[in-house]
Amino acid sequence: MSRTVRRLARACAELSAKVAAVACACIHLAPAAADGAPTVASINLCADQLVLAIADPKQILSVSWLAADPHESLFATEAQRYTLNYGSAEELLALDPDVVIAGTYTSPFSRALLQRLGQRVIALAPEESVADIEHNVRLVAEAIGQAERGEQLVAALRADLDVIAAHRPTHKLATVVVRPGGFTVGAGSLADELIALAGLRNVAAEQGLDRWGSLSMETLLRSAPELIVLTGYRSEQPSLANTVLEHPALKRLGVVRRTVTVPAALWSCGLPRSIESATLLQRVASE
């Protein structure tokens, strides 16, 4: 072997040793997961709350900024303990989680870039039924190594549904949900299913509205609802959307009809805790 070849071989060996040392250092510096479970970051409000409900705290590297907003999230207090992100690929790459949980409509550029760079990304479809909640709970739980905890949440959810089924009222109250801006909840939405599970009638669905349509004040009054459901969403903040809720006709109707506030966060995402809204509606209906 010539002297030149030997020098090249020695240089390659030294370079390989340096690369191995750097790799070991990176592994040592990587964020440690709880009991070997994958680390996780989420970039979608609904995904955030499922992660916070299922993961061990040490697994969670980051959740989105909306998760820490009590108007939007049922887990705002818990979310404030973690690094908050704005859904950019750069933020996620710096954290280097084992799994990124997103929504199917959340930041498609970030999701695509993360996947191209080798990150594992799980995209959750919106929950439009109780079955969808169960599916996404299991999907997140499996992805982050908490399958048993996911099954426990599904079992608890089904137990709550059994209790609700056992207490359905004999008379199905005509119910209308009035959200800021005059929006309501129609057929094909999670809220519509929860209203039905509580043993009530959804006036908007009977009017042919689907998902998150709007209901005019005239139509609302003609439907003669027996129960008016408000969401209380940012009710203390002046807005054009909230002025609809100050309509004199709605105010007068609220005096002679049962009215209840179901926090918007119980319906904006499909979570095991969303079942609480059906329990609340059922309790008011039986009064």
Long-range contacts (C-beta under 8 A, 24 or more apart in sequence): 30-96, 31-61, 31-95, 31-96, 31-97, 32-58, 33-58, 33-59, 33-98, 34-58, 34-59, 36-145, 37-144, 37-145, 37-146, 38-97, 38-98, 38-99, 38-143, 38-144, 38-145, 39-97, 39-98, 39-99, 40-97, 40-98, 40-99, 40-100, 40-101, 40-143, 40-144, 41-85, 41-92, 41-95, 41-97, 41-99, 41-100, 41-101, 42-67, 42-100, 42-101, 42-102, 43-85, 43-87, 43-92, 43-100, 43-101, 43-102, 43-106, 43-107, 43-110, 44-87, 44-101, 44-102, 44-103, 44-106, 44-124, 45-72, 45-73, 45-268, 45-269, 46-103, 46-124, 46-126, 46-127, 46-136, 46-268, 46-269, 46-270, 46-271, 47-101, 47-102, 47-103, 47-106, 47-124, 47-140, 48-73, 48-75, 48-79, 49-73, 49-74, 49-75, 49-269, 49-271, 50-101, 50-124, 50-136, 50-137, 50-140, 50-271, 51-101, 51-140, 51-144, 52-78, 52-79, 53-153, 53-271, 53-272, 53-273, 54-137, 54-140, 54-141, 54-144, 54-146, 54-149, 54-150, 54-153, 55-144, 55-146, 56-146, 57-81, 59-144, 59-145, 61-95, 61-97, 62-91, 62-92, 62-95, 62-97, 70-265, 71-233, 71-234, 71-264, 71-265, 72-264, 72-265, 72-268, 73-265, 74-263, 74-265, 74-266, 74-271, 74-273, 89-113, 89-114, 89-117, 92-119, 93-117, 93-119, 99-143, 99-144, 101-140, 101-143, 101-144, 126-270, 127-190, 127-269, 127-270, 127-271, 127-274, 128-188, 128-189, 128-190, 128-193, 128-270, 129-190, 129-193, 129-270, 130-157, 130-161, 130-190, 130-193, 130-194, 130-197, 130-270, 130-275, 132-190, 132-270, 133-157, 133-190, 133-270, 133-271, 133-272, 133-274, 136-270, 137-272, 153-272, 154-272, 156-272, 157-272, 157-275, 160-275, 160-279, 161-197, 161-275, 163-279, 164-197, 164-198, 164-275, 164-278, 164-279, 164-282, 165-197, 167-199, 167-282, 167-286, 168-198, 168-199, 168-282, 169-199, 169-200, 169-282, 169-285, 169-286, 172-199, 172-200, 172-201, 173-200, 173-201, 173-226, 173-227, 173-258, 173-285, 174-200, 174-201, 174-203, 174-223, 174-224, 174-225, 174-226, 174-227, 175-200, 175-201, 175-202, 175-203, 175-225, 175-226, 175-227, 175-228, 175-229, 175-281, 176-202, 176-203, 176-204, 176-215, 176-220, 176-223, 176-225, 176-227, 176-228, 176-229, 177-202, 177-204, 177-229, 177-230, 177-231, 177-262, 178-215, 178-220, 178-228, 178-229, 178-230, 178-244, 178-245, 178-250, 179-230, 179-231, 179-233, 179-264, 180-231, 180-233, 180-234, 180-239, 180-241, 180-242, 180-244, 180-245, 181-214, 181-240, 181-241, 181-244, 182-214, 182-215, 182-216, 182-217, 182-244, 183-212, 183-213, 183-214, 183-215, 184-209, 184-212, 184-213, 184-214, 184-215, 185-211, 185-212, 185-267, 186-210, 186-211, 186-212, 186-213, 187-211, 190-267, 190-270, 190-274, 191-267, 191-277, 194-267, 194-274, 194-275, 194-277, 194-278, 194-281, 195-278, 195-281, 197-278, 198-278, 198-279, 198-281, 198-282, 198-285, 199-282, 199-285, 200-227, 200-281, 200-282, 200-285, 217-244, 217-247, 217-249, 217-250, 220-250, 220-253, 221-249, 221-253, 225-253, 225-257, 226-257, 226-258, 227-257, 227-258, 227-259, 227-260, 227-281, 227-284, 227-285, 228-253, 228-254, 228-257, 228-258, 228-259, 228-260, 229-259, 229-260, 229-261, 229-262, 229-281, 230-259, 230-260, 230-261, 230-262, 231-261, 231-262, 231-263, 231-264, 231-267, 232-261, 232-262, 232-263, 232-264, 233-264, 258-284, 258-285, 258-287, 260-284
